[in-house]
Each structure stands twice: as C-alpha cells, then as structure tokens.
Amino acid sequence: MSSVYRWRLHRNVLIYIFVLLALIGVMAWAERMGLSRNLIGPIFLFSTVMIYALIGIAGRTTDEDEYYVAGRRIPAVYNGMATAADWMSAASFISLAGALYLQGFSGNGDEPGGLAYVLGWTGGFCLVALLIAPQLRAMRLYTLPDFFEHRYGGRWPRVIAAVASVLCSFTYIVAQIYGIGLIASRLTGVQFEIGILLGLGGVLLCSFLGGMRAITWTQVAQYIMLLLAFMIPVSWLAYKQLGNPLAPLVYGSQLLAISEIERRLMEDPGELEVRREFAQRAQLYASRLQNVENSIVELRQQLESKIQLLKAQGADFSTIAQVRRELLAVPQDPAKAREEWTRAKIENLERSKPLGGMPAHTQSFTGDPAGGAVQARLFNESRLNFLALVFCLMIGTAGLPHLLTRFYTVPTVAETRSSVAWTLFFIGLIYLSVPALAVLVKFEVLSNLVGTRFDALPSWMAQWARLDSNLLSFSDVNGDGFLQLGELKLGADMIMLATPELGGMPFVVSGLVAAGGLAAALSTADGLLLTISNALVRDMRPSGAKAPKSSEGRVILSKFALLAVAMVAAVVAAFKPAEILALVSASFSLAASAFFPGMVLGMAWQRVHRAAVVLGMLSGLGVTIFYMVVNAPGFRHFWELDSHGGLWWGIQPLSAGVFGVPVGFVVMVLATWLIPQSLISPNLRSQAPQAEPPNNYPGL
C-alpha cells in the first residue's frame, strides 16, 4: 500500500472523530439550553445512522474482490479496529456488564458467572492468532466454506460448512437485531417492532451497497463510537464514587463495600418479609399445578366473585379494571396454564432467595452443615458451567465465520498476525472496564435505589418498565412503601443502557450510550448478514446454467439474499425469543462444534479425508443441536418433562458445544483410521492445503 493511500485513510478517520466529537458537544450544549430529551435521543440515533450510511454509500462496489474481502488491502490497525467492532456485539456492549451484575464474577448453580464471557471471548482470539488466522490468510480464500472445499475436495464439506454458517450466524444476528430494536425504541419512544425496522435500515445501508469494503470502514467508525460510549459513563461513575476516573484500577475497593451491604441486606427484616411473600407465591403456583384444569376454573370464579364484591362496595374504576385484567390474563388452555405457572413458580422461587436470587460477590459457606452442603453443590455446578462456557466461547471464537472472514482482508500473512494483536488491544480497552462497570452499577443500586420510597423513585425507572417489564420491574411486595432489593428485578440487557440515568449523568450521555450500543449491534449485524448471503449465494451456489457467470451477477445476487435474510431475522427478533447473551452463546456452541475440529485436523493432519470430515461435522453439530433442543424450555413444557431432567452433569444448553466438539474430533479421527484412502473414490480424497488455491471464480 502506498503512503498516499495510508495518509488518506488517516485523514478520513480523523475527520470522522472530529465530526463525532462535534456532534456530542453540540448535543451537550443543546441540552443545557433546554432541548427536550424527546429530541436528543432521535437526533443521536438518526445522526449516527446517517454517518454510517454515508460511509456505506461511499464504499459501494460491484467488484467481487472488493465486495467479499475489501480488495485485501485493509491495514492491520484498521482491520483490528473493525474486527473489534465486529466482535463487540450487542452481547458484549449491552449484556456483558449485566451478566456480571446479575451473576457476579463466579456465578452460582446453573449460572456460570459473568467472568466466563470475558475469559472465553478473549482467550478465543489467542486461538485465532496462534492456530487459524495466518493459515487461512495464506490460502487467499473468501469464506470459511471455501477452506473446507479446498482442503477436503468435493461439494459436501462446503455445503455442510455453508449450512452451519447460516445456522450459527442467523442465531447470532437475531440477538443483534433484538438489541437494535431495544435501543431504537428507547431512544425514539416508538414501539419495539418499529424500532427494529428503523435500525435495520441502517444495517442495510451499510452492508447492501458495498459489502466488505463498506462494512470495514463503517465498523471502524462504529468502534470509535462504542469506545467513547462505554468509557465515558464508566469513568464518570468511578470519579463520582472514588474520585478517580481510571475505573479498572480503582473499582476493587467497592467490592468490600458491596459485600458489607449484601451481608446487611441478607438479615434486613424488610428483605426477609419480601422473600417470604415470594416463597408463598411459589407455593401457590405449585398447588395450582397439581390439578391445572380445576385450578383454572377456581381462579376464574375467585376473580369474578372479587369483581362483584368490589362493585357492591363501590370501589373505584381503576381497581375493578385491574381485577378484570387479571381475569382476562387467566390462561384458557391447560397446556398454556401449565407452562405459565411453571415459569412463575420458578421465578418466584428464585426471588425468594437472598439478594433477590443474585449470588453474592463474596462466596462463603454458612455454618449450617446442610446449608453448606447445598452451597457446595451449587458451587461445583457453577464451576462446571463456568468451564464449559469458557471452552465453548474460546473454541467458538476460533470458528465463527464472520470473524475469520475479516482476516482475509489484510494484505499479507504478517499483517494478519498484527491485525489479531490490534484486535486484542482494542477489545481489551473495553473488556478491562466491563467488570468495573458492573461493580460500580451494583454499588449505585444498593446504596442509592434500595431503601428509597416508591413515590421518590426516579422517573427513568417507570419509563424502562413501560418499555419491557422483563428489562425492569418493581412493586411494593410487602407494602411498606420502600423499595427492597428483592422487589426490584433488573434484566441483563438494560444495565449498560441505564447506567447514565442511574449515575445521574446528563441525558446526552444516555443518548451517546444508546448510540454506542446501536453501533455495536449494527457492526456485528453487517458482518453476519454478509456471511449468510455469501453462504447462500457462493457456498451453496447453483451449478450449470443457473449459476451467475459474471462477478457482478454474483454480487447482485448476494445483495438480494442479504436483504431477504435481514427481513426474516427481523421477524424472528420481534418475538423476543431469548435474551441477547443466551442467543449469542448458543451461536458460539454451534460454530465450535461445526467448524473447529475440521479446521484444526485439516491444518495439522494430512491424512484426514472428506468422508471423515463430513461424518465428524454432522456428528458434532447433531449432538449440539440435539442437546439444545431437548433442553429448550418450550420443548420440555410441550412434552411435560422435568425442566432440568435432560441436563448432562448440570451443563446448561447454551454450552452444548462442550459435547459436540469432542464428538466431532473423535468421529473424524476414527473415520480416518477405519476408512482408508484406498476405499475412497478419487473425487472424495482430500487435498493438502496450498498457499495459492486454484481460481474457482471467473472474473477474479
């Protein structure tokens, strides 16, 4: 690359940083001058999306080399920045701090703990740097399925890899679009479904026209945005609480304060009263589940009688309307009632535990032998889930198609290694601050929200509760007029987004954080959409006359596939199938079991042939999907199975890859030994990797 080209890149990035800082400054000044919060949020949303869209339009192309791998001329530092943005998805930016807040560092029982995500994702990039990225770049390919076809020969390895790419990437992108809808609806006040469509427009403008070239430079811009959006609030909280803005260096002192508050809350009379109320509710749901059909009839009769009594007593309309809503909410179908009441029983049992079901930051065993034995069992179970999740995230990182494709865009193999190092640096800037943010937010909640009168709670809490009760809900369970910790339910997906309001910061910081979360979701969604469209058009490409002959034809077909996938993913995300972190973790398990064994053995062992890799990929992926399906709550409710009866050694389904990866390795090794090359037809035999593969795509 010429020095003139690099100078132009640096100049454009500096211009973007100046424009972004100017936008933040103007919004801060406008807020001080009285600009309504109802305008600040939409201005931030549309301004940043339009900036990304302009970059996407400027990077438009129909050249296949530019569309798929950005011309292989992205400098290592900018590719590292773009990869970090691709990596810092909605799960990392929005939900990771929430997982650390709710689960603590080490977790408890079936919760692995938030530190597992930090260690697993960061460790995965070390695997990428040491084992995967340099060798893939040396082969000058376009997609991960390209590797499987080139290494093993034939069509089936490529097709299986393409199907697995679509499966894990689609699961991943649903989580990103859910995050986009959440942020857009919070910023603009529109309904969640409308928010999804608003954010999706930004995704399509960035990725539809320019493919990888446009996506790379929008991701560079998005990383700068999310870095500012994350560091400003965490530094603000650290300075407010400890007088030092360097949060990663000083937050440890708050752990002692949090532990002391938690010990006090465990013995607080109000908290004990709330816990007893939730335990009674759980018992009520358990009694209803003993005879669901009769319970539905009895519950309806009770509510109808209550309405008649309230009318006779002359109760106000709002009280009667509330009971009517309860009557309308009674399930009509016994199967639906069983599912809802089972879920309610589990939730109330969880909230009847100390600290509202959250594990304490300081784990300690009680003096009671029985209690100590239970804690020891939960501790061992959480350790298994911790290790299983770290394994799946590490191996899944080394197998995620949209991440590995990024390393095809740098000029040389040497720059690939530099790019991975820069990626780790840019990710580390944020990941070192994530645990600090979780601790500082927890201290803010325990010291400033808990114990506040309900009529004095800040207005932002009611706004979040109206948006989605799964994100935030609170009610005076014991009727004392004060908020207890057990009466407050916070979702992992809102901890980061609500941090500015929780810390009393200007609303412009809330807009900045939401714009950062939107940038994180958009950057990952761009790469995922391109990966899925490539898999559908290039990797499962039609043969013969139906295949596009020109590079422009293949690019145009990829664009329309991208548009179709985006719309389907938006429809699925509108149903809110699961929390962001759970969906993302599941996609890592799928990627780990589908790709990692075949890639590692293909690079390290020349004897592995196509029949072995096909059997291994199908076996590993099949075991992973089977474990996820049979342990899905909907599946177990439908077949009236025990909710935890299908777990192996207590491992949660989001870590199913811990079973699929070993199965894939074992099947590939055994098949290689048991099926000799002499029994395989020539077109099924493997071929060793080459630094320069034959050009299978005319026009390049």
Stockholm file with secondary structure:
# STOCKHOLM 1.0

chainA/1-700         MSSVYRWRLHRNVLIYIFVLLALIGVMAWAERMGLSRNLIGPIFLFSTVMIYALIGIAGRTTDEDEYYVAGRRIPAVYNGMATAADWMSAASFISLAGALYLQGFSGNGDEPGGLAYVLGWTGGFCLVALLIAPQLRAMRLYTLPDFFEHRYGGRWPRVIAAVASVLCSFTYIVAQIYGIGLIASRLTGVQFEIGILLGLGGVLLCSFLGGMRAITWTQVAQYIMLLLAFMIPVSWLAYKQLGNPLAPLVYGSQLLAISEIERRLMEDPGELEVRREFAQRAQLYASRLQNVENSIVELRQQLESKIQLLKAQGADFSTIAQVRRELLAVPQDPAKAREEWTRAKIENLERSKPLGGMPAHTQSFTGDPAGGAVQARLFNESRLNFLALVFCLMIGTAGLPHLLTRFYTVPTVAETRSSVAWTLFFIGLIYLSVPALAVLVKFEVLSNLVGTRFDALPSWMAQWARLDSNLLSFSDVNGDGFLQLGELKLGADMIMLATPELGGMPFVVSGLVAAGGLAAALSTADGLLLTISNALVRDMRPSGAKAPKSSEGRVILSKFALLAVAMVAAVVAAFKPAEILALVSASFSLAASAFFPGMVLGMAWQRVHRAAVVLGMLSGLGVTIFYMVVNAPGFRHFWELDSHGGLWWGIQPLSAGVFGVPVGFVVMVLATWLIPQSLISPNLRSQAPQAEPPNNYPGL
#=GR chainA/1-700 SS CCHHHHHHHHHHHHHHHHHHHHHHHHHHHHHHTTCCHHHHHHHHHHHHHHHHHHHHHHTCCCCHHHHHHGGGCCCHHHHHHHHHHHHSCHIIIIIHHHHHHHHTTTCBTTBCCTHHHHHHHHHHHHHIIIIIHHHHHHTTCSSHHHHHHHHHCSSHHHHHHHHHHHHHHHHHHHHHHHHHHHHHHHHHCCCHHHHHHHHHHHHHHHHTTTHHHHHHHHHHHHHHHHHHHHHHHHHHHHHHHHSCSCHHHHTHHHHHHHHHHHHHHHTCHHHHHHHHHHHHHHHHHHHHHHSHHHHHHHHHHHHHHHHHHHHHTTCCHHHHHHHHHHHHTSCSSHHHHHHHHHHHHHHHHHHTSGGGGCCCSSCCCCSSHHHHHHHHHHHHHHHHHHHHHHHHHHHHHTTCHHHHGGGGSSSSHHHHHHHHHHHHHHHHHHHTTHHHHHHHHHHHIIIIITTCBGGGSCHHHHHHHHHCTTTEEECCSSSSSBCCGGGEEECGGGHHHHHHHHTTCCHHHHHHHHHHHHHHHHHHHHHHHHHHHHIIIIITCCCGGGSCCSHHHHHHHHHHHHHHHHHHHHHHHHTCCSCHHHHHHHHHHHHHHHHHHHHHHHHHCTTCCHHHHHHHHHHHHHHHHHHHHHTCHHHHHHTTCCTTTTCSTTCCGGGTHHHHHHHHHHHHHHHHHHSCGGGSCGGGSCCCCCSSCCCCSTTC
#=GC SS_cons         CCHHHHHHHHHHHHHHHHHHHHHHHHHHHHHHTTCCHHHHHHHHHHHHHHHHHHHHHHTCCCCHHHHHHGGGCCCHHHHHHHHHHHHSCHIIIIIHHHHHHHHTTTCBTTBCCTHHHHHHHHHHHHHIIIIIHHHHHHTTCSSHHHHHHHHHCSSHHHHHHHHHHHHHHHHHHHHHHHHHHHHHHHHHCCCHHHHHHHHHHHHHHHHTTTHHHHHHHHHHHHHHHHHHHHHHHHHHHHHHHHSCSCHHHHTHHHHHHHHHHHHHHHTCHHHHHHHHHHHHHHHHHHHHHHSHHHHHHHHHHHHHHHHHHHHHTTCCHHHHHHHHHHHHTSCSSHHHHHHHHHHHHHHHHHHTSGGGGCCCSSCCCCSSHHHHHHHHHHHHHHHHHHHHHHHHHHHHHTTCHHHHGGGGSSSSHHHHHHHHHHHHHHHHHHHTTHHHHHHHHHHHIIIIITTCBGGGSCHHHHHHHHHCTTTEEECCSSSSSBCCGGGEEECGGGHHHHHHHHTTCCHHHHHHHHHHHHHHHHHHHHHHHHHHHHIIIIITCCCGGGSCCSHHHHHHHHHHHHHHHHHHHHHHHHTCCSCHHHHHHHHHHHHHHHHHHHHHHHHHCTTCCHHHHHHHHHHHHHHHHHHHHHTCHHHHHHTTCCTTTTCSTTCCGGGTHHHHHHHHHHHHHHHHHHSCGGGSCGGGSCCCCCSSCCCCSTTC
//
